[in-house]
Amino acid sequence: MMVLIVGLILFLGVHLLPTSPELRDALKERIGETPYKILFSLLSLAGLVVIVLGFHKLQIHPGKNPILWDPPIWTRHIAVALMLPAMILLVASLIPSRIRTVTRHPMLIAIKTWALAHLLANGDLAALLLFGSFLAFAVYDRISVKKRGAAGPLGNAKPASALNDVLVVVIGVGLYAALLLGGHQWLIGVSPMPELG
């Protein structure tokens, strides 16, 4: 559990930095823009790796991960359904498209949808910590983004043609299918649809 908590503190702590423009700009001024970006990326990656390792370890050692409640099976079906738009929105945050323009901050919507889906389908302490933390962070960051007027990872990239919308949907559906057909099991150690085997 401690590994998961350390990963969450590292990853979300680093991502809180951009929500304080004064602190972020002071750090950039002190160490330089490029070193700041490199350090931000490395710490984010390290935090993410520690989160995945910690969560995976708790899934394969259930005795260390107390069950707080037992969600009914239908919540898993809702979670599986919610993950399709979450994957499409995740891709939309990285490719200029009308989907991105309409949703404004598709990455944050994707994180909130992903976290909510997983909170519905899981009743263990590790899931509550992981997905609850990300949901709280995404809500906080959305409020912060609105106050700061931040444009997201692609800045103010112009909406592209309808082809990019199709590309976003196709890649999102492909990512979703890859996770359902073994990617989630391989990465996390848990099948998102255990009733199918």
ZIVENCOR-V908360 format. One line per field, one symbol per residue. psi: psi as a letter, one per 20 degrees, with the letter a starting at -180 (. if undefined). burial: # if it has 9 or more other ideal C-beta (glycine too) atoms within 8 Angstrom, else .. A space follows every 50 residues. Layout:
# ZIVENCOR-V908360
psi->???
burial->???
This chain:
# ZIVENCOR-V908360
psi->hhggggggggghghihgiinhggghggghgiqgghggggggghggggggh gggggghhhimhhjnqphrnqqhhhhhgggghhghghghghhiipprhgg ggigmhghhgggggggghhhiqjrgggggghgghggghgghggggggikq iahjclpqparhhhgggggggghgggghghkhggggghjppimhij.
burial->#.###############.#....#..##.......#..##..##.##### #########..#..#.#...#...##.###.############.###### ..#.###############################.######.##..... .#.#....##...##.###.###.##.###..###..#...#.....
